[in-house]
Amino acid sequence: MKISAIFLAFTISLGMFFLPSCDRISNPYPPVVNLELDTTLYPGNWSNYVANEWPTFTQNTNTNRNILIEDFTGHKCIFCPAAADLAHQLHEANPNRVYVASIHAGVDGIGDFQTVDAEYTLDFTNPDGLAIGTWFGQNDGGFIGNPRGPVSRVSNGGVIFQSPGQWSSMTSTLLTENNLKVNLQSALNYYPSTKGAFLHVEIDKIDPTLTNELGIVAYVLEDSLVGDQKMSDNTHNYNYVHRDIHRKNLNNMPFGRPLTAADLNNGKYYVNYSFVVPNQLDGNYNAENMHVLIYVYDMSTLEIYQVIKQKIQ
């Protein structure tokens, strides 16, 4: 599937410089400040961060391709709890290789299943998730309603979005094939006094046959939250445990941005983010209940080649 002009409008390129390579340089800090980074989130002199806290990555020895299940759901969808349970079971069966993002969005963004009212008061939606749902609702014949979702956005039967009935077999196939094309590793520094975080990512394209443009995306997810959910028997569950709730994309980019030559150093790509860790949906603050999913994907086929999880605290 070729990305449309609408899809490309969500991506931007960054102009940044990089240091000459040497034997042990990993994620070198550019000689000019990366304007994407909010240095005020560091509670101290920024030069100290650059000198002492900027990470150096060791050799990435991972050999496994990880899988991302994106569960497009809604708190008024009676079939969605069963789908969420299935996705969570697939994660629990392979906790270090299968990850889930629960995105509250429908084919038109906000649909009947995602709306709030006097009974279902908590708004699980966000602009990035709605933009993703809307785009796939317009561009993929498999997204016909909730619950639906891709498995690493691999096309199956000509569509990317699949019914939950396909998730188990597709996940098993991808885990068994274990066709690793891109390796990722990350480091994150978090500062409670500012609620600020700096995320650093190393991307190693290990398959030389990959010629399409690659994009990088980072989701901020809330681990779990007790809230309202309509169940399969139409009852209202006031104490339903929502898991892996998609809260936003870093830099407000629903489809991330391309990896460019400016990100390259010593044969690998390096991308850096800064962000404020959000409050939980219930208004409380708990950085330990948040994590980031980082993935790299083919911007022509949309297939996600690798995904990793980074805890915030």
N, C-alpha and C positions, 0 to 999 in steps of 0.2 A: 504494500500500500504506500503510495507516494504521499508525503506530507503536503497538504494544501497551503496556499498562501496565508490562510487564516491561521494555520498551525504555526507557520514560520514567524508570524507576527509576534508570537509569545517569546521568541528567542532573541538574545542579544549577544554580541561579541564584546570582549573586553580587551582593551589595549594595555598590555603590561610588558615589562622587560624582565629578563632573567639573567642570572649570573653565569659566567662561563663554568662549564662542568669540570669536575675533578673527581678523584676516586671515590670520595665518601659524601659528596654533597647530595642531600635529599631535601626536597621542598625548600630550596633556598629562598630567602626573603629577597624580593626585588629591590634594587637600589633606590627606587622611588616608592613612596607610599601607595599601596593599592587602594584606590579611592573607594572600592567596594567595602573595605573594612572600616567599621566604626571603632576607631581606636579609643574613644571615650569610654567604651565598655570595659577597658582594662583599668583596674583601680591602682594606677601607678604611672610611672614614666614609661611611655611606649617603647623607648629605646631599650628598657630592661626586658620587656617581652621579647623583642627581636633578638636580643643578645642571649637570653637565658631560658626562654620558654617556647620559642619557635621550635617545632618538632623536627627531629631527624628520623626518617623511616629506615628500618633495617630491611634486609632482603625479604621480599614477600614469598614465603614458601607454600602458600595455599595452592591446592590442586583441585578444589571443588567448585563447581558452578552452583551458586545459590539461586533460589526460586522466589519470586514475589507473586503472591495472590492478592489482587486488588478486589476487594469485596464492596461493590456498589450497593448501598443499603439504605434503609430508612426506618425511623422509629415507629412508623405506623404500618409497616409492611409485615403482614402476618407470616409470610414465608421466610422472612429474613433471619429470624433467630436460628432456624435450623441450618441455614447457609453459614452463618457466623460460627456456629458450633463445629461444623465440618471444617471450615478454614482453620479454626483453632486446633482441632484434632490433628490436622496435617502438619501444623507448626509443631505441636507437642511431639509428634512422631519423629520429627527431624528438626529439633530446636535451633540448631546452628546452621541450617541450610534452607529452611522454608520460613518465609516471613509474610506477614499479613498487614495490609493497610485497609482499614475500614473507612470507606469514603461515602459520606452521606450526600448522594446526588443521584438524580435520575436522568433520563434521556433529554429532558429539557432543562436540566439544572435542578431547580427546586420543583418537585412534583407533589402530589397529594401525600406521598409517604414521608416527605421531609419537612412539611409545614409545621409550624407551632400553633398552639391554641391554648385554651384554658386548661385542658387536660395534659397536653404534651407541650410543656413550656420551654424545655431546653433546646436551643438551636444548635444542632450538631454540624450545620453547614458552614462553609467558608468560601470566599471567592475563588480560590485556586481549585478546590475540589469541584465546585460547580462548573468552572471553565472546562475542566477535564471531561466531566460528564456530558456537558453540552456538545463539545467537539466530537466525542465518540458517538453521541446520539445522532449526529448529523453525518458521520463519516464511516460508521461501521454497522453493517446490517445485523450484527449479532447482539447489539445493545438495544433490546426491545423493552426493557423494564427491569425492576428490582425483584429478586436478587439476581445479579449477573456480575461477571467480572473476568478479566484476563488472567491467565497464568503466564507470567513473564511476557505478556503481550505476544505470545506465539500464535500465529494464525493456524486455525484448525477448521477445516470445512469452509475455508474462504473468509472466515471472520475471526476477529481477535477476542471479542467478548463471548464468554461461554456460560452456559447454565451451570449451577453448582454440581450437577450430575457428572460433569466432565472434569471437575477439578482434580479428583483423586487419580484418575488414569493419566491425565496430562502431567501432573506433578511426579508421579511414579516414573513415567517415561523420561522426563527431563533429568530426574535424579540419576536414573540408570545410565542414560547416555553420557551425562557428566561432561558435556562438550564445553570446556572452559576456553573462552576467547579473550576475555578481559579480566584482569585481576585488579582488585581494589584493596586499599587499606586506609585507615583514617586515624586521626588523633583529635581530641577535643579538650580544650581548657575552659573551665567554667568558674565564674567569680560571683559568689552569692551576694556580695555587697552591691553589685550593679545589675544582677540577674543576667549578666552578659556571658556569651559563649563564643569561642573562636573554634571553628571546625576546619581541619586541614585534611585534604584528600589526595592520595597518590593513585594515579590510574596508569596501569601497564597494559597496553594492547599487545597481547602475546600471540595473537593469530595474525600473521602477516598478510593473509588473504582478505582481511577486512579493508574494504576500500571506501565504503559509504561513510558519510559524516557521522560522528558519534556525538551524542548529547549526554549531559550529566544533570541529574535531578536530585534534590534533597527534600524529603518529607519530614516534617516534625509531627510526631505522633504522641498521643497520650496513652499510656499503658492500659489503664482501665478506669472506669467510672461507673458508679451505680446511678441509674436513671430510668426514666419511663420507656417502656417498649410494649407495643401491641403484640400479643402472642398468637400462635396458630389457631387457638380456639376463640379468638377475638377478645380475650380478657386483657385487662390492663395490668401489666406487671410493673409495679412501682419500684421494685428492687432488682431490676435486670442489670447484669454486669456487661456493660459495653467494653470491648477490648480494641486495642490498637487503633484508636480514633484519629483519623487524619485531621490535623489542626491547621496546617498551612504548608506552603512550600517556601524554602528559603529564597530570599530576594524577590518574593511575590511573582515567581515565574512558574506557571502551571506545567510547562513543558521544558523547564530548565534552559540551558544554553548549550551551544556547540562547544566542543573542545577544539581549540585552535592552536596554530603553531606558536602563538605567544605563551601558551600554557606548557610548552615542552621544555624539558631540561634533562640532558643526559639520557634521552630516549624515552622518558616517561612524562606524563602530564601531571601538573599540580594545580589544584583549585582550592581556594580558601574562602571561607565565609565567616561573617560575624552576625550575631542575632541576639535579641532579647528573648529569654525563655518565657513563654506565655504562662499566664495563670491557667489552672485547670478550668474546664467548662463550668464547674460549680462556683468559680470565683476564688477558690483557695489556690495557694501557691505551693507546689511541691515538685521541684526539679527532678527528684528521684523517680517521679511517675511519668517522666518524659523520655523519649528516645528519638533518634534520627535514623531514617532509612535512606541510604545513598545508592543510586543506581546509575548505570551507564547503558545507553540503548542506541540502536541503529536508527538514525533519523529518517531513513527511507522506508524500512520495513516495520519500524517501531518496536522490534523485538528487544527485550531487556536482556543484556548479555551477562550482567552480574549485579548483585545487590548485597549490601552489607548493613549491619545494624551497629549504631554507635550510641551507647548510653550517654546521657548528659551528666549524670552524677552517680 
